[in-house]
Each structure stands twice: as structure tokens, then as C-alpha cells.
Amino acid sequence: MESKQRDAGALPYGVVASSVTPFNQDGDPDISRVHLHIDWLIEQGIAGISPLGSSGEFPALEYADRQRIVDASLEAVNGRVPTLMGTHHYTTKQTVALSKYAEGAGATALLVIPPYYMVPSRTQVMDHYRAIAEAVQIPIMLYYNIANTNVRLHVDDLLQLHAEGAISGVKWSDPAAAPLFDLIDGSDNAMRVYVGVDSVAFEGLSYGAHGWISGIPSIVPKAANALYQKLAVEHDLAAARAEWRKLLPLVRFEFAGIMTGDDPHWFAVMKTTLNMLIGPEIGAPALPVQPLPALDHARLAELLSAVGYPAAADGQ
């Protein structure tokens, strides 16, 4: 493909939050409430917004609903911070179409997870991103997430896509830190690399990742930003350790279900947190993910208070 140089400078440094999608009691997205989380996040001082990621429950949404959320999210952001719009789909055709729609609507950049379920080959996945790059001019961030796609691209594949101008950055959502370090080193600071899983935020930011996009920034953004500032800006390792020790119990609670296959589900933790902190209008996850069991609410409230977010334990 012909190389297109994209402005990676449009991709922010720092803490980027994934905005959630509110659902009504019938399980349909409530577009009128999309702004609630976005407004709160911007007031909390985040560096960017990423709608329609995992936290936006994109697999639960029809194509037309995704378009509506693109529009509602951009209207809510209103240019206050950069917007990294999730435009993922299994098919290249649908991904390209939604990517073009998001670009036309005014998104700053795109966040695109590899095609999932059918597990295309590495070459086919790379061609998927090349096709998107041919269709749009704005930056594309590859959402590297083996657990949810079973797609394993090599670090050299990611660097090749960047060298071609197909991608401008990577959201690294994998608990393996060593290849993340290789990616940071290999890109020589020319490509934006974000930590995308909370459990390796400390390692990734201390090694030079440009930002952090994951669950914790979306629910306790000031606490996430405090860690980023200490590690990436002030380079104060002792102070950063203190911030991380405060956050780590919440991180472990958030992901306990992933380790065991039981409750709590990480996204139930997220939405219950936002119901506690913003209000019940945020709502529950789309089924089959169910709300956080009531017996876990008090523990969650304690963990939130410990990182500077006092919360009532009666959030739903």
C-alpha cells in the first residue's frame, strides 16, 4: 500500500478514559445518557475519551446504534479533548464503513481491535488494517487484545504496520510486559504506545508508555492520573509506588473474576462504580453480563474511598 503519514501528534499523552454505553431496562442503548460519563470524565481531567471500546460494550450494539453513539459521543465531547473512536467489527467491510463514518463525524482518531472469533492469519489481520488505512486519513490505533480476539501479532508486525503508515499507535491490552517493552523500544518514540490493561500500568508507564487506556482510568481518573504524573512526568518512583499501592487492591478486585471465571465480572465492577459516583442513570451492563452482586458493594465502596472516591454502597 502507498504510505500515508498520519499525525500521531493528534493522539494525546496521559490518561485516556473509555466511556461507557448506558442501556435502558429493555437492553437497548440510551443515547440520551451517553453524555453523563463523558462530561464527568472531562471534569475529572482526563486527556482523551475513547467511546465504543470494551467499556463501551461495542459487541452488544447493532451497527446503527454504533453510529448513533459515535454522533452522541462527539457531541458530548464537543472538541474539549481528543476522541479515539472504537470502530471495530469482524468484517473489514463493516470496519471500514464505520471508520469512514467516524472520521466524517469528526473523531480525532480510531481505535480498532483485530477481527475476532474466526482468527484470521497474521497476514490477513495486517491487510485488514491496511484496508482501513486506505479508507481514512485520521490516525489509527491498533487495539492489541489477545484474550478477546485470539489474534497474535508479533511486535515486528506492529512495527511494520507503523512503518507503512497503516497505524499510528497501539493500545497494548495484554498482561505480558516484556513484548510491551520491546514495542516501546522498537518504535523509538515515533509511535504512540498506551498501556491497555490495568495490571501492568505501573510497568508500562515506568518504561515509557505514552499513556494509559483501560478500566481504572474510566472509573477513578484522578487516581490514575496521579500515577501517570508521578511515573511519566515527574519520574518520582517512590511517590509512584505509593500511588500504585493505593490503586492495586481496586485493580485486583476489578479483575478477580477474570482469573477464576466467576463473579465479579470486571465490567459489572465498572458500571456499579459509576452508578455509585455519578448516579443510577449509568445503568447496568447489557446481558448476559449481570450487575455486581449486592454483597460486593460494600467492599467496592471501601476500595473507592481508599483512592479518593467516597462512594455509597447502595449503587446498582
Buried (B, 14 or more C-beta within 10 A) or exposed (E): EEEEEBEBEBBBBBBBBBBBBBBEEEEEBBBEBBBBBBBBBBEBEBBBBBBBBBBBBBEBBEEEBBBBBBBBBBBBBEEEBBBBBBBBBBEBEBBBBBBBBBBEBBBBBBBBBBBBEEEBEEEBBBBBBBBBBEBBEBBBBBBBBBEBBEBEBEBEBBBBBBEBBBBBBBBBBBBEBEBBBBBBEBBEEEBBBBBBBBBBBBBBBBBBBBBBBBBBBBBBBBBBBBBBBBBBEEEEEEBBBEBBEBBBBBBEBBBBBBEEEEBBBBBBBBBBBBBBBBEEEBBBBBEEBEBBEEEBBEBBBBBBEBBEBEBEBEBB
